[in-house]
Amino acid sequence: MGPGDARAFFLPMRPFLVTTLLLVRASSAFAHAISDDFTLGATQATSTNPSSWFLSDRVGGVAELGEKLTLRLDTTYTYDAPTPPPAGANFRNDGGNIFLLNLSADWQATRRFSFYVGGSYSPPSTTSTDTSVDITVSGKDGEKTESTDAQLSSRSQSGGGSIGASFDTDGESNAETTVDASIGANYYDSTQQLTAFWSKIQNRVIPASQYQQYCDSHKATLTPRQASLCNLAAPHQYGLLQLRFNAAITETLYDNTDLGLSATYYLYNQDPTQVGYYSKTVTGRTDRPPSSTDFGGGMPVAAYWYSLAPSLTHRFGKFSTGMSLQFAQYVSAPGEGFSYDLMLGIKLQYKFNSHFRLWLKGNGQRDVDSTGTSSISGWLTLGAKYIF
């Protein structure tokens, strides 16, 4: 990270640090716990994309407002770092500063049944990246399609909510069961626009605003190529509603071993492959069901159709270790093949005493698209929790 990158990371952290201080101050009065997760992640370079990396920090507080009601608040800041242009491209991928706020409440209705309600919001932020677009050109054999390099600007925000219920046998046998079920909804709003094109003829960058001015004054005489560029240069707004249905079961054996299985199914109000660049919309804004927060979920490069995640955790006195495996299939466009991701997560935790614990989580993910091309990504998280 150079000096410029450091400033880009720490300056937007000022409001985030204020929120953290408020959580700490509130925790001294009534909170049950406060935690912090710092994550560093990277994506391996491929033949078409450069390597990329990100930093994120999640600060959470828990306040017990009585014997049965618990309030949870956490804020996450993600710094999506800029990267140089991919090989053969002309535009760099500019980074972005993304915030996500989660607020939820748990109600312990009975000894065995509890209920959950929560909401999340991510304010608007803007990122830009290099992309390849298809335009229509006229040739000797008629019209045909060719690719050109362009810069994509994406301004996105999101909001969502979820409700859930949990059942715990809460006994003293050698095999106790916890069942969780939740329904969540996230709405992603994104305005995406191509702000510049690379002209192969002039061998230079041409701002999209120049095309728009030309389009407005020459609507009746536009060639197929010019008409394609005019359409691409105009801003496009996308609204995607994602519904999430999650169920999870955890079997605790002899008080020290947890066997878990989580399944999630996703529905959308429209085809998510036809609403712009999905990954630029959801980066840093992914809201996970409560049952997946211990190991963390994957980093979707496209819209999920469903996911399955078995897990295993064992406690050795003050030390515990856990492992989770996630398989998720992506939604594919009509006519495209099977695409998926496979993620492995490992968590090591040490409980120093009844108040303080420290953990380290490592995740690796392999994505395979419909053409069989794979990419590798990974992230490492250092976390701590203090219980009052």
C-alpha positions in Angstrom: 0.0 0.0 0.0 1.5 3.3 -1.1 1.0 6.7 0.5 -2.0 7.5 -1.7 -3.6 4.2 -1.0 -3.1 4.7 2.8 -4.8 8.1 2.7 -7.7 6.6 0.7 -8.1 3.9 3.3 -7.8 6.0 6.5 -9.6 9.2 5.6 -13.0 7.6 5.1 -12.4 5.7 8.3 -13.0 8.9 10.4 -16.8 8.5 10.6 -16.3 4.8 11.1 -13.9 5.3 14.0 -16.5 7.7 15.6 -19.1 4.9 15.4 -16.6 2.6 17.0 -15.9 5.0 19.9 -19.7 5.4 20.4 -20.0 1.6 20.6 -17.1 1.4 23.1 -18.6 4.2 25.2 -22.1 2.5 25.1 -20.5 -0.8 26.0 -19.1 0.6 29.2 -22.6 1.4 30.3 -24.8 -1.5 29.3 -23.3 -3.7 26.5 -22.7 -7.4 27.0 -19.9 -7.6 24.5 -17.9 -5.8 21.9 -16.0 -7.4 19.0 -13.8 -6.4 16.1 -12.9 -8.4 12.9 -10.1 -7.1 10.6 -9.9 -8.8 7.2 -7.4 -8.7 4.4 -8.3 -10.4 1.1 -6.9 -10.9 -2.4 -7.8 -12.3 -5.7 -5.3 -14.2 -7.9 -4.5 -12.7 -11.3 -5.8 -14.4 -14.3 -5.2 -14.0 -18.1 -8.0 -11.5 -18.3 -8.0 -9.8 -14.8 -5.3 -8.4 -12.6 -4.8 -9.3 -9.0 -6.9 -7.3 -6.6 -7.1 -6.9 -2.8 -9.3 -5.4 -0.2 -9.4 -4.4 3.5 -12.4 -4.5 5.8 -13.1 -3.8 9.5 -16.2 -4.9 11.3 -17.0 -3.5 14.7 -19.9 -5.0 16.6 -21.6 -4.4 20.0 -24.1 -6.5 22.0 -26.4 -4.9 24.6 -28.6 -7.0 26.8 -31.8 -4.9 27.4 -33.2 -7.3 30.0 -33.2 -11.1 30.5 -35.0 -11.8 27.2 -34.1 -9.0 24.8 -30.7 -8.6 23.2 -29.8 -5.8 20.8 -26.9 -6.1 18.3 -25.3 -3.4 16.2 -22.3 -3.7 13.9 -20.7 -1.5 11.2 -18.4 -2.7 8.5 -16.1 -0.6 6.4 -14.6 -2.1 3.2 -11.8 -0.5 1.2 -11.9 -2.0 -2.3 -8.3 -1.2 -3.4 -7.5 0.2 -6.9 -5.6 -2.0 -9.4 -3.7 -1.2 -12.6 -5.3 -2.0 -16.0 -5.6 -5.7 -16.9 -3.3 -6.9 -19.7 -4.4 -5.3 -23.0 -6.7 -2.9 -21.3 -6.5 0.9 -21.0 -8.4 1.8 -17.8 -7.4 1.1 -14.2 -9.8 -0.3 -11.7 -10.4 2.5 -9.1 -11.1 1.5 -5.6 -14.1 2.3 -3.5 -15.1 3.0 0.2 -18.1 1.0 1.2 -20.0 1.1 4.5 -22.6 -1.4 5.8 -24.7 -1.0 9.0 -26.5 -3.9 10.6 -29.0 -3.7 13.5 -30.8 -6.6 14.9 -32.7 -7.8 18.0 -33.1 -11.3 19.6 -36.0 -12.2 21.8 -35.8 -15.3 24.0 -39.5 -16.1 24.1 -39.1 -19.4 26.1 -36.2 -21.5 27.3 -36.1 -23.3 23.9 -37.5 -20.8 21.4 -36.0 -17.5 20.3 -36.8 -15.1 17.5 -34.7 -12.7 15.5 -35.4 -9.5 13.4 -32.8 -7.4 11.7 -32.1 -4.7 9.1 -29.2 -3.5 7.1 -28.3 -0.4 5.1 -25.3 0.5 2.9 -25.2 4.2 1.7 -24.3 5.1 -1.9 -20.7 4.8 -3.0 -19.0 4.9 -6.4 -16.4 2.7 -8.0 -15.0 2.4 -11.6 -13.5 -0.4 -13.4 -12.2 -1.5 -16.9 -14.6 -3.6 -19.0 -15.1 -4.8 -22.5 -18.3 -4.0 -24.4 -19.8 -5.1 -27.7 -20.7 -2.6 -30.3 -22.3 -2.9 -33.8 -20.2 -2.0 -36.8 -20.9 -1.9 -40.5 -18.7 -4.0 -42.8 -18.5 -5.4 -46.3 -20.7 -8.3 -45.2 -23.2 -6.2 -43.3 -23.4 -5.4 -39.7 -21.3 -7.3 -37.2 -20.3 -7.1 -33.5 -16.8 -6.2 -32.2 -15.4 -5.6 -28.7 -14.0 -2.3 -27.5 -12.4 -1.3 -24.2 -14.4 1.0 -21.8 -14.5 2.4 -18.3 -17.5 1.5 -16.2 -18.7 3.7 -13.3 -21.0 2.2 -10.8 -22.9 4.0 -8.0 -24.7 1.6 -5.7 -26.5 1.3 -2.4 -28.5 -1.4 -0.7 -31.0 -2.0 2.1 -32.6 -5.1 3.6 -34.1 -6.9 6.5 -34.6 -10.4 7.8 -36.6 -12.4 10.4 -35.8 -15.7 11.9 -36.5 -18.3 14.6 -34.4 -20.7 16.6 -35.2 -23.9 18.5 -32.7 -25.3 21.1 -33.3 -28.6 22.9 -31.3 -27.0 25.8 -30.9 -30.3 27.6 -28.0 -32.0 29.4 -27.6 -35.1 27.2 -24.6 -36.0 25.1 -26.4 -34.9 21.9 -28.3 -31.5 21.8 -29.8 -29.9 18.8 -30.3 -26.3 17.6 -32.4 -25.5 14.5 -32.4 -22.1 12.8 -34.6 -20.8 10.0 -34.7 -17.3 8.5 -36.1 -15.3 5.6 -34.2 -12.2 4.3 -34.6 -9.6 1.6 -32.0 -7.3 0.1 -32.7 -4.6 -2.4 -29.7 -3.4 -4.5 -30.0 -0.1 -6.4 -27.2 0.7 -8.9 -26.7 3.3 -11.6 -24.0 2.1 -14.0 -22.6 4.1 -16.9 -19.7 3.8 -19.3 -17.8 7.0 -18.8 -15.0 6.6 -21.4 -14.1 4.5 -24.5 -10.9 3.6 -26.1 -10.9 4.5 -29.8 -9.0 2.0 -31.9 -9.1 4.4 -34.8 -7.8 7.4 -33.0 -5.7 5.4 -30.5 -6.9 7.4 -27.6 -9.4 7.7 -24.8 -12.7 9.5 -25.7 -15.0 10.6 -22.8 -18.5 9.3 -23.1 -19.8 12.9 -22.7 -18.4 13.6 -26.2 -20.4 10.8 -27.6 -23.6 12.0 -25.9 -23.2 15.5 -27.3 -22.8 14.0 -30.8 -25.7 11.7 -30.3 -28.0 14.5 -29.3 -27.2 16.6 -32.4 -27.0 13.7 -35.0 -29.9 11.4 -34.0 -31.1 11.0 -37.6 -27.8 10.2 -39.2 -26.1 7.8 -36.7 -24.3 4.8 -38.1 -24.9 1.4 -36.3 -21.5 1.8 -34.5 -22.4 5.3 -33.3 -25.9 4.2 -32.2 -24.3 1.4 -30.2 -21.9 3.8 -28.5 -24.7 6.3 -27.8 -26.8 3.6 -26.1 -23.8 2.4 -24.0 -22.9 5.9 -23.0 -26.2 6.6 -21.4 -26.7 5.8 -17.7 -28.6 2.6 -16.8 -30.3 2.2 -13.5 -30.9 -1.3 -12.1 -33.0 -2.4 -9.1 -32.5 -6.0 -7.9 -34.5 -7.6 -5.1 -33.0 -10.7 -3.6 -34.9 -13.0 -1.3 -33.0 -15.4 0.8 -34.4 -18.6 2.6 -32.0 -20.2 5.1 -32.2 -23.2 7.3 -29.5 -24.6 9.5 -29.1 -27.4 12.1 -26.3 -27.8 14.6 -25.8 -31.0 16.7 -23.7 -30.6 19.8 -22.0 -33.8 20.9 -20.6 -34.3 24.4 -20.6 -30.4 24.9 -17.4 -30.1 22.9 -18.2 -30.9 19.3 -20.6 -29.1 17.0 -21.7 -30.6 13.7 -23.6 -28.1 11.5 -25.3 -27.9 8.1 -26.6 -24.7 6.5 -28.6 -24.4 3.3 -29.7 -21.2 1.6 -31.9 -20.7 -1.5 -32.2 -17.4 -3.4 -34.9 -15.8 -5.5 -34.8 -12.6 -7.5 -37.4 -10.2 -8.9 -35.7 -10.4 -12.3 -32.9 -12.3 -14.1 -29.7 -11.1 -12.2 -27.5 -11.8 -15.2 -29.3 -9.1 -17.1 -29.0 -6.2 -14.6 -25.5 -4.9 -15.2 -22.3 -5.9 -13.4 -23.5 -7.8 -10.3 -20.2 -8.0 -8.4 -19.8 -4.2 -8.6 -23.2 -3.8 -7.0 -22.9 -6.2 -4.0 -19.2 -5.8 -3.1 -19.1 -5.0 0.6 -22.9 -5.1 0.9 -23.5 -8.9 1.3 -25.8 -9.6 4.2 -25.5 -13.1 5.6 -28.0 -15.2 7.6 -27.1 -15.4 11.3 -26.2 -19.1 11.0 -23.3 -18.4 8.7 -21.6 -15.5 10.6 -19.2 -17.7 12.6 -17.1 -18.8 9.6 -18.2 -16.1 7.2 -19.7 -16.6 3.7 -18.0 -16.5 0.3 -17.4 -13.6 -2.0 -19.9 -14.0 -4.8 -18.7 -12.9 -8.3 -22.3 -13.5 -9.6 -25.7 -14.0 -8.1 -26.1 -17.2 -6.0 -28.9 -19.7 -6.8 -28.3 -21.9 -3.7 -25.5 -22.8 -1.3 -24.8 -25.7 1.1 -22.3 -25.4 4.0 -21.4 -28.2 6.4 -19.2 -27.3 9.4 -17.4 -28.9 12.3 -16.1 -27.2 15.5 -14.3 -28.9 18.4 -13.3 -27.3 21.7 -10.1 -28.4 23.6 -10.4 -26.6 26.9 -9.7 -22.9 26.1 -8.7 -23.6 22.5 -11.2 -24.4 19.7 -10.9 -25.1 16.0 -13.5 -25.2 13.3 -13.8 -25.9 9.6 -16.5 -25.1 7.1 -17.0 -26.0 3.5 -19.4 -24.2 1.2 -20.6 -25.1 -2.3 -22.7 -22.6 -4.1 -24.1 -22.5 -7.6 -24.4 -19.3 -9.5 -27.3 -18.2 -11.6 -26.4 -18.7 -15.3 -27.7 -16.7 -18.2 -29.9 -18.7 -20.7 -27.7 -21.0 -22.8 -24.7 -20.8 -20.5 -23.2 -23.7 -18.6 -22.8 -24.6 -15.0 -20.9 -22.1 -12.8 -20.1 -22.4 -9.1 -17.8 -21.5 -6.2 -16.2 -23.8 -3.6 -15.0 -22.3 -0.4 -13.0 -23.7 2.6 -12.9 -21.8 5.9 -10.8 -22.6 9.0 -11.2 -20.9 12.4 -8.8 -21.1 15.3 -9.9 -19.5 18.6 -8.4 -19.1 22.1 -10.4 -18.2 25.1 -8.1 -16.4 27.6 -10.7 -16.1 30.3 -14.5 -15.6 30.6 -14.1 -12.0 29.3 -11.7 -12.1 26.4 -11.2 -14.3 23.3 -9.1 -14.0 20.2 -9.5 -15.8 16.8 -8.0 -16.2 13.4 -10.0 -17.2 10.3 -8.7 -18.2 6.9 -10.8 -18.7 3.8 -10.0 -19.8 0.3 -12.4 -19.8 -2.6 -12.3 -21.2 -6.1 -14.8 -19.8 -8.7 -15.5 -21.6 -12.0 -17.5 -19.8 -14.7 -19.7 -21.3 -17.4 -16.7 -21.7 -19.7 -14.7 -23.7 -17.2 -12.3 -20.8 -16.4 -11.4 -20.7 -12.7 -10.1 -18.1 -10.4 -8.8 -18.2 -6.8 -9.4 -15.8 -4.0 -8.6 -15.8 -0.3 -8.9 -13.7 2.9 -7.6 -13.7 6.4 -9.5 -12.4 9.4 -8.1 -11.5 12.9 -10.8 -11.0 15.5 -11.3 -10.3 19.1 -14.2 -10.2 21.5 -14.5 -8.7 25.0 -17.5 -9.8 27.2 -18.5 -7.5 30.1 
